[in-house]
Amino acid sequence: MTDLDTFNHLAYGAIATVSPPAGQQGVLATVSGVRLFGGGSEVVSVTLAGVEVLEFISGDDTSGVIRADISASGQGNVVLISNSGSVV
């Protein structure tokens, strides 16, 4: 059985900036980029340097505001996961 034109590969999302680029627990940061929802309708998980944020306050497919949680000092990746399961 073949079902034509039923799957659409989407372009990858990308984070362009995080502002401020550093902070402590409770700091509000804005993540900006393209296709941050990765084809989904919302972000369901965000980590900063491997630590889940306290909350994803608001956002859309090009920017979002997050509140950082406490963690050890260090630098790391910002990872967003959408309700479609995509990882940006």
C-alpha positions as CSV (number, residue, x, y, z in Angstrom):
1,M,0.0,0.0,0.0
2,T,1.3,3.4,-0.9
3,D,-0.1,6.7,0.4
4,L,1.3,9.6,-1.6
5,D,2.0,13.1,-0.3
6,T,1.1,12.3,3.3
7,F,4.3,13.1,5.0
8,N,6.1,16.5,5.0
9,H,9.7,16.9,6.1
10,L,10.1,20.2,7.9
11,A,13.1,22.5,8.0
12,Y,15.2,22.3,11.2
13,G,14.7,24.9,13.9
14,A,17.6,26.9,15.1
15,I,18.4,29.0,18.1
16,A,20.1,32.3,17.1
17,T,20.5,34.1,20.5
18,V,19.9,33.8,24.2
19,S,19.7,37.1,26.1
20,P,21.1,37.5,28.6
21,P,23.7,34.8,27.8
22,A,24.3,34.1,31.5
23,G,22.5,34.5,34.8
24,Q,21.4,32.9,38.1
25,Q,18.3,31.1,39.3
26,G,15.2,33.1,38.5
27,V,16.7,35.2,35.7
28,L,14.4,35.7,32.7
29,A,16.0,35.0,29.4
30,T,14.7,35.4,25.9
31,V,15.5,32.6,23.4
32,S,15.3,33.8,19.7
33,G,15.6,31.9,16.5
34,V,13.5,30.2,13.8
35,R,11.1,27.3,13.9
36,L,11.5,27.0,17.7
37,F,8.3,24.9,17.9
38,G,9.8,22.4,15.4
39,G,6.5,21.9,13.6
40,G,4.5,21.6,16.8
41,S,2.3,24.1,18.5
42,E,4.2,24.7,21.7
43,V,7.4,24.1,23.6
44,V,7.0,21.4,26.3
45,S,10.6,21.3,27.7
46,V,13.6,23.6,27.9
47,T,17.0,22.9,29.3
48,L,19.9,25.3,30.0
49,A,23.2,23.5,30.2
50,G,21.4,20.3,31.0
51,V,19.1,21.7,33.7
52,E,15.3,22.0,33.1
53,V,14.1,25.6,33.4
54,L,11.6,26.6,36.0
55,E,9.1,27.7,33.4
56,F,8.5,28.5,29.8
57,I,6.6,31.8,30.3
58,S,5.5,32.7,26.8
59,G,6.6,32.4,23.3
60,D,6.0,31.7,19.6
61,D,7.9,30.0,16.8
62,T,10.6,32.8,16.8
63,S,11.1,33.7,20.4
64,G,10.3,32.6,24.0
65,V,10.8,33.8,27.5
66,I,12.1,31.3,30.1
67,R,12.9,31.4,33.8
68,A,16.2,29.7,34.7
69,D,16.5,27.3,37.6
70,I,19.5,26.9,39.9
71,S,22.5,24.9,38.7
72,A,26.2,24.6,39.0
73,S,28.3,27.2,37.3
74,G,29.2,26.3,33.7
75,Q,28.4,26.7,30.1
76,G,26.2,24.4,28.0
77,N,23.5,24.0,25.4
78,V,20.0,25.4,25.2
79,V,17.6,22.7,24.1
80,L,13.9,23.1,23.3
81,I,11.5,20.2,22.8
82,S,8.2,20.8,21.2
83,N,4.9,18.8,21.5
84,S,5.7,17.3,18.2
85,G,8.8,15.7,19.7
86,S,11.2,17.7,17.7
87,V,14.4,19.0,19.3
88,V,15.8,22.5,18.6
